[in-house]
């Protein structure tokens, strides 16, 4: 190929590897010749030669629509700085440890973990093998990078919105164990107390799934009196609440207002039109990739936490109580 375009093999190599240096005119000549010759870079050989993979390992929960959006934005952000992603999933039958081991086996240079549930000391030990960026979760006792939104404030914004519409009996469907669930539950309790609604605080057991939302809503339906509003741990759980209320013939928001958290793709569908809280998936993704690049290419060693402000998104599932 070098002979075809009249350049040195070194110049051609720089263009094909995306390394700065060659002029735009040179790049176009080389890329045009590569396309005409059907050239495809041997990524494995390149990695072996450079001893770098330029791969960022990403662990996702395959059940989370919000994680799917994060991955899309992570891909874009990584490509812009010359990196690619390796994905490994956490499922009902595949735990976090296995997912992370897979990322390391593929020689990921840094690990971007979406909503990790491992203990802080486990994540700290992992960070000694490869830089770890924990996305979406507060890390209290580990010296590693974190990118998250202020979850307690986000839930507080929902409660403020509902109280502003005249609601008092506001029930919260919990997200289970872990730092994310703890922060959101704390945000609900704090907001209710701030409005003098201590007597109305009610937390129902739940998790991050639609099924949990359905079970919680069914308990409310079977109870002595329905609340006028329900706040769910996330959008999937909130959608489960909506489905159970619909089956029981209970109007939303006429009889009960419902809100979620995440602003995932399902919440925006017209059939749900769910009031929720946006975590700004694109901004989280960009900060996460930037943190990885700073650790890998710019020599940063001190840990950094980026806390983004959440934003309430009001849609059709909340209104004044009847």
FISEKOL-309128 format. One record per residue: z, y, x of N, C-alpha, C, CB in turn; residue in one letter. Coordinates in steps of 0.1 Angstrom, whole numbers, plus 5000, padded with zeros to 4 digits. Each point is the difference from the previous one (the first is absolute). Glycine has a CB too. Layout:
ZYXZYXZYXZYXA/...
END
This chain:
500049885008500050124992500050135009501249874982X/499550125029500150125009498650045004502349935008X/496949974996498650035005499250054988500149825017X/500150144971499250054989500250144997500249784990X/501050275012500350144997500150095013501349934980X/498450015032500050075012501350065004497750054995X/503449875003501350045004500749905008500250144979X/500949895027500849915007500749914991500350155019X/500149724985500749914992501450064997498849805010X/501850284999501350064997499950104989500649985024X/498350104975499950104989499849934987499050165016X/500249734984499849924988501349944995497649955007X/503250005002501249944997501050104994499749845019X/500350284986500950114995499650034985500350105023X/498449904974499650034986500449894991498150145009X/501649744995500349884992501549984997497949905009X/502950145001501449994998500750124993500049865020X/499150244977500550124993500950095009499949874980X/499950125033500850085009499450145002500749795012X/500250324988499450135002499450025013501850084986X/497250015015499350025012498550034999501749865011X/497650044984498550014998499750114990499749765006X/499250314995499650114991499649934987499350155019X/500649944970499649954987498649955001501550164989X/497649905018498649955002500049865006499250245002X/501649745008500049875007500649904990500350115022X/500749924971500649914990498949954990502350115003X/497049994992498949974990499049905006500450224988X/499249815024499049915007500549865001499150205012X/502149794993500649865002500149934987501250085020X/499449994970500349934987498749964993502150134998X/496849965003498749964994499449885007499650244995X/500549755018499549895008500849874996499350155019X/502049874980500949884996499649954986501950095014X/497850004977499649964986498749925001501350194990X/497849875017498649945001500149865007499050225001X/501949765008500149875007501049904993499650125021X/501049934968500949924992501349975008498149904988X/502350195021501149985008501350004992498850115019X/502149804984501350004994501149985012499149914978X/501850195022501049995011500949884999500050255000X/500349695012500849895001501550055001498149855011X/502550164978501450065001500949925008499650104977X/500449775022500949915008499850035015500049834981X/498850175023499750025015500550145004498049854999X/501850254992500450135004501650015001498050094988X/502749845003501450005000500549935013500149994975X/499349905029500449935011499850085013499549794989X/499450295011499750085012500950125001497649934998X/502850134991500850125000501549974999498250124990X/502249755007501449964997500650084989500249945024X/499050124968500450074988499249954988500750215013X/500049784975499349964988499750114991501249795002X/499550324999499950124991500149954986498550125017X/502449794980500349954987501450044996498449805003X/501750254985501350034993500249904990499850255004X/501349684997500449894991500750074988500249835018X/499350134970500650054987500549894992498550205001X/502849804995500649914991500050064986501449895018X/498150044972500050054986500549894991498050155005X/502549904984500449914989498849994991502550075001X/496949824998498749984993500250034985499349835017X/501950174978500250034985500150154997501249784999X/498850305011500250144998498750085000502249985011X/497450084977498850095000500150125009499649924977X/501750135025500250115008499749975015501750094984X/498749795020499749955014498550005002502149875001X/497150084989498649995001499450145002500049804985X/500550305009499550145002500450055014500250044976X/501049935028500450035014499049945010502450024993X/497349865006499149935009498650075001501249784996X/498350264992498750075000500150135009499549904977X/501650175021500150135008500349975015500850114979X/500049785023500249965014498849975007502249914994X/496850025000498849965006499250135004499949794986X/500150315005499350125003500650075012499350024976X/502050005023500750075011499949935013501650084984X/498449785016499949935013498650015006501749844992X/497350154999498650015005499850145007499249844982X/501450265013499850145005500550015014500150094977X/500849825027500550015014499749885008501950144991X/497149785005499549895008500849884999499150175015X/501749814975500749884998499549924988502050115010X/498449764989499749924988501349944995497649965008X/502349984981501249944994499949844999500450214987X/500849735015500149864997501049994988499549925024X/500250014965500950004989500749864999498550174988X/502749835008500849884998500850024988500049945024X/500049964967500650024986501449944999497750014991X/503150055001501349954996499849964985501450145017X/498949744979499849954987501349934995497549975004X/502449974984501249934995500349885009499450074977X/499649875029500249885008499850025015499249874981X/500650265023499850035015500950125003497549925000X/503450055009501050105002499650115011501749834994X/499250275007499750115009499949955015501150154984X/499749765020500049955014498749945003502549964999X/497049954992498749945002498850105001500949804988X/499250305003499050105000499950085013500350024975X/500950015030500150085013499649915012501850144990X/498649745010499549915011498549995001502149874997X/497350134991498549995000499450135006500149864980X/500550255017499550135006500150005015500650124979X/500549835026500249995015499149905006502450064997X/497349834996499149905006498650055001501449824989X/498250285003498750065001500150125010499449934977X/501650085031500250105010499950144995499049855016X/501650184972500150134995500950085010499849924976X/499750205027500750095009501250074994497850035012X/502150004976501150064992500149944987499850225013X/501349784980500249944987500450114990500749785011X/498550234978500250094989500549914989498350185007X/503049824990500649924990500250074987501149865018X/498250104971500250074987501149944992497550055000X/503550044998501249954993500749885006498950094980X/501449915033500749885005501449984995498650035021X/501849854978501349974994500949945011499049964978X/500550015034500849945010501250105004498049885009X/503150064996501250085004499650105011501549814994X/499250305007499750105010500049945014501050174986X/499949745018500149955013498849915003502550015000X/497049924990498749925002498850095003501049824984X/498950295009498950095002500150075014499950044975X/501449995029500250055013499549915011501950134991X/498549745007499549905010498549985000502249884997X/497250134992498649994999499350125007500249884978X/500450245021499550125006499949995015500950134981X/499949785025500049985014498849915004502550025001X/496949914990498849925003498750094998501249794993X/498850294997498950094997500550114991498349815001X/501250325001500550114992499949974985499350155018X/501849874975500149984986500150134992501249785004X/497950234986500150124991500349944986498350145014X/502949894981500449964987499650104990502049875009X/497250094981499550094990500649984987497850005011X/502850114983500549994987501549974999497849934993X/502850045018501449965000500950075010499249784993X/501950275002501050065009500649905010500550174982X/499649865030500649915010501250085006497849885006X/503450074991501250075003500549985015500649994976X/499349885028500649975013499149945010502049964987X/496850075013499049955010499250125006499949784988X/499850215025499350115006498549975001502150045014X/497349984974498649984999499350104990500349765005X/498450254995499350104992500049964985498650055020X/501650064972500049984986499150114993502449905001X/496850054989499350104992500349964986498150035017X/502550074975500449974987500050124991501449815008X/498850184979500350114992501550004996497649994991X/502850125005501550014996500149944986500350215014X/500049664986500049924987501150054991499149815012X/502050224993501150054991499650134993501749895015X/497650204992499650124994498949974990500650135021X/498549784981498949964991500649964987498549945019X/502449974981500649954987500850114994500249775009X/500450324999500750124994499150094993501649985018X/497150034987499150084993499649954986499150075022X/500849804977499849934987501150034990498749825012X/502550164993501250034991500050144996501349825011X/498550284998499950144997499050034989500750055024X/498149884978498950024990500549954986498349975019X/502349924981500449944987501150084993499449775009X/501650274999501150094995499450134995501649895016X/497450164991499450134996499349984986499750065024X/499949824973499449984987501149964989497949935012X/503350074992501149974990500549875000498950164987X/500849755023500549865000501450005006497749915002X/503150004993501449985005500249865004500850194986X/498849725004500249855002498849955008501349984979X/498850035035498949965009500549885008499250245002X/500149654996500349875007499149985012500849904978X/499850045032499249975012499949855002500850225011X/498049744992499749865003499949995015498849964978X/502149975028500249995015498949925007502550024996X/497550005017499049935008500549895009498850215000X/502549764998500649895007500650045013498349864991X/501750065020500750035012499150085009501349794998X/499250265013499250075010500250155000498449814998X/501250255013500250145002499250094989500449965024X/498350004973499250074991500750004986497949945013X/502549944982500649994987501350085000499049774997X/501850225014501350075001499850154999500949825014X/498150244993499750144999499650054987499449995024X/499849934969499550044987501149994990497749935005X/503149974996501249984990501050125003499649755000X/500650285012500950115003499550134995500749885020X/498050144981499450124994500150014985498450005019X/501549894974500350004986501450044997498249824996X/502750115010501550034997500350155003500549755005X/499150295007500350145004499450104990500149935024X/498750054972499450094990500750004987497849975011X/502549924984500849994987501350075001498949784995X/501850205016501350075002499850155001500949805012X/498050244995499750155001499950064987498949965022X/500549974968499850054987501249974990497649985004X/503549975002501249984992499849884990500550245002X/498749665002499749894992500649875005497950114993X/503249905013500749885006500249894990501150155016X/499249894971500349904990498749924996501950144992X/497049925011498749944996499449915011499650194984X/501049815028499449925011500049854996500850175017X/498049774984499849864997499049955009500750034976X/499649875032499149945010499849854996500750165018X/498049804979499749864997499449935012499650074976X/500749815025499549925011498549994999502149875001X/497250145010498649995000499449975014499950154981X/498849875021499449995013498750075000501149785005X/498050195003498750085001498949944992500750065023X/499649854968498949944992499950044986500349815015X/498650164979499850034985501049914992497650065004X/502549815001500949914993501450054999498649815008X/501950265003501450055000500150124990500249935024X/498750154975500050114990500049944986498850145016X/500549764981500049944987501349944996497649945003X/503149995007501349954997501050114997499549805015X/500550304993500950114998499850074986500150045025X/498649984972499750064987500549914988498050125011X/501849754991500449914989501650014998498049855006X/502750165005501550024999500350134992500349875021X/499050234982500250134992499749984986499550135021X/499349814976499649984986501049924992497650015008X/503049894999501049914993501450064999498749815008X/501550314999501350065000500350084988499850025024X/501450044976500450074988499250134997502349915004X/497350165007499350124998499150035012501950094987X/496849945010499150035011500350145006498349864988X/501550155025500050135007498850084995501349915020X/498750224983498950084996499050005012501450144985X/499049825027499150005011500449895010499750244998X/499349705009500249905010499250045013500349824982X/500450185029499550025013499949875007500850245001X/498149725005499949875006499850025015499049904980X/501450005028500050005015498650035005501849845000X/497250114994498650035005499149994988500549915023X/498250114979499050004989499849874994498950195011X/501149704997499849874995501149964990498849935021X/502450104983501249984991499950084988501449955020X/498250184981499850094988499049944991500750205014X/498249754991498949944992500649884992498250085016X/502649844990500749894993500850054989500049875020X/500750254982500850064989499150044988501750085017X/497249984987499050054990499549884992499350195014X/500449704992499449894993501049944990498549955020X/502850044985501049944991500250094988501149895019X/499050244983500250094989498850004990501450155015X/497449844991498849994991500049884991498750125017X/501749764989500149884992501050014989499349875020X/501850214983501050014989499750114990501749925017X/497250154985499650114991500850125002499449834984X/501150205028500750125003499150105007502249865002X/497750254992499050105004500550075013499350044977X/499749985033500350075012498950115000500949805013X/499650334989501350055002500850044987499250085022X/500349884966500650044988501449964998497849994990X/502549885013501449954999500749995013499349874980X/499950095031500649995013499050055010501349804993X/499250295016499150055011500249905012500250244992X/498849745016500049915011499450075012499849804985X/500850185027499550055012500149905011500650234993X/498549775017500049915011500150075013498649854987X/501050095024500050065013498949935009502550054998X/496850035009498949975010498750064997501149795003X/498650244984498750054996498949915006500950245000X/499249634997499049915005498850004990501749865011X/497250064993498850014992500149964986498949955021X/502149964976500249954986500650114992500349775008X/500650314997500650114993499050104994502149975014X/496850044993499050104996499049964990500250095022X/499949784975499049954989500450064987499749785013X/499350244979500250074987500849924991497950115002X/502149754999500849924991501550015003498149844999X/502350215013501450025004500350155000500049785013X/499250294995500250155001501550035002498150044985X/502449905026501449995003500650135007499849755000X/501250314995500750105008500749935012500450154979X/499549915033500449935012500350105011498749794993X/501550165019500250085011499049965011502550034995X/496850075010499149975011500650005014498250104986X/501549805022500549995013499050055011501449814993X/497450245002499050045009499649905010500850234997X/498549664998499649895009499250045012500049864980X/499150245018499150045011500850075011498150034983X/502850055013500850075010501049915007499950204986X/500649705007500949905007499149925010501549994980X/497349975016499249935009499650075013499149884980X/500650255018499650085012501250025009498350124986X/502949905009501150015008500449875007500950184985X/498949715009500349875006499049975011500949924978X/497850115020499149975011500250105012498349924983X/502050205013500350105011501249965008499050184986X/502049775007501249955008499749895009501450074981X/497749835015499649895008499350055012499949854980X/499150245018499250055011500950085010498050014985X/502950075010500950075009500849905009500250194983X/500249705011500849905008499149935010501649974981X/497250005015499149925008499250085011499849844980X/499850285016499050075009500650135006498249904986X/502950155008500550135004501449995006498650104982X/501949785020501249985007501350044993498650035019X/501449994968501250044993500949874999498850184987X/502549845017500949894999501250024990499449965024X/500950174973501150024991499549974986501050185015X/500049774977499749974986499850134992501349785001X/497950214988499850124991499949954986498750115018X/501949974973500049984986499350114993502249875001X/496850104991499250094992500449984985498150015017X/502550094977500449994986499250094992502349935006X/496850024985499150084992500650034987498049905012X/501750214982500550044987499249924989500850235008X/499949714982499349934989499650114990501349785004X/497850184987499550094990499949934987498750135017X/502049934973499949954986498650024994502550054997X/497049844997498750004993500349974985498749935022X/501250184970500349984986498749964992501950185002X/498249714991498949954992500549984986498949895020X/500550014973500349984986501149924995497750034999X/503149915010501149914996501350074999498849825010X/501350314992501350074998499750134991500849925023X/500250104969500050124991501450024995497649954993X/502650154998501350024994500449894991499650255001X/501749724999500449894991499850034986501749935017X/498049974975499750024985501350044993498249835001X/
END
